[in-house]
Amino acid sequence: MRYFAVLLPLKDQDLSRTYRPDHLAFLEKQRNEGNVAANGKFTDGSGGLVIYRADKVEDVEALVKQDPFVIQGARDYEIHEWEMVSKEWK
């Protein structure tokens, strides 16, 4: 299993506000299915980040294209394979 960082830059603030509940429900479903490792918004309001787990980038893109934010034009997306390095916090 590989990790992919998906940046979701803001395209339309009104659409983003409208479809946020649907987006969060979508991510919760993906998390419950083991496809999402983490997600969150940027504090400057510019968008958000989702860390997906998948075998290949095509699988991630197929999921991202089901995100209500993407479907409704509220957000754009960029997918980057991500190599996680774990380190204990002190």
N, C-alpha and C positions, 0 to 999 in steps of 0.2 A: 504494500500500500504506500502511495506517495502523497505528499501534501502540496496543495496549490493555494497561493494567496490570490484572492480575487478582490481587486479594488473596484469600488462602486462610486465613481465620482458623480456628484450632483449635476443633473441636467435641468431639472424643473422643480423648484421648491414647493409649489402648490401641489403638483402631482405626487411628490415625495411625501408630503404631509397626508394627502388623501389615502395613498396606498401603503403607508407604513404598517398599519395593523395586518394587512394581507401579507406583506413582506415578512414580518416577524413570525406569523403563523407558518409561512412556507419554511423559514429557517428552523423553527422548532420541529417541524415534521422531518426535515433533512437531518437534524441533530439526532432525533429519535431513531432514524434509520441508519445512523452511523456515518453519514456523509459529511457532516459539519463538525469540525473540532472546536472552532471558536468564531465569534463574530462580535462586531461592535462598530459604533459610529465614531467619526473623528470629532473632537471637541470644537474644532473651528467651523463646523457645519459644512465642510466641503464634500462629505460623503462618508463612506464606511469601508470596512474590510471584513471579508469572510474567508476563513481557512477551511478549505474542503479537503476531504480524504477521498482518493480515487486511484485507480490503476493507470489511467491515462488522461491526458488533457481533454480529449474529445468527450469523455464521460462528464467532466466538470462543465465544459461548455454547454452540454445538453441540459444539465441541471440549472446552470445560470440563466439559460434562455427560458426557463419555467418560472423564474423569480418575477413576481408581480411588478417590482420596480423596473425591471428590464422590459417586460411585456408592455407596460403602460407608458414607457418613455420617461420615467422619472429619473432614471440613472443609466449611465453608460457602464461598461465594464472592461477591465483588463485582467487577464489571467497570467500568472507567473508561477512556474514550479518553485516550490519553497523547500529548502533543506533545513529542517528544524534542528537546533542544537539545544539540548536540555542542560541546564545548569541550576543547581540549587541556589536559591536566594539567601543572602546572609544579612 
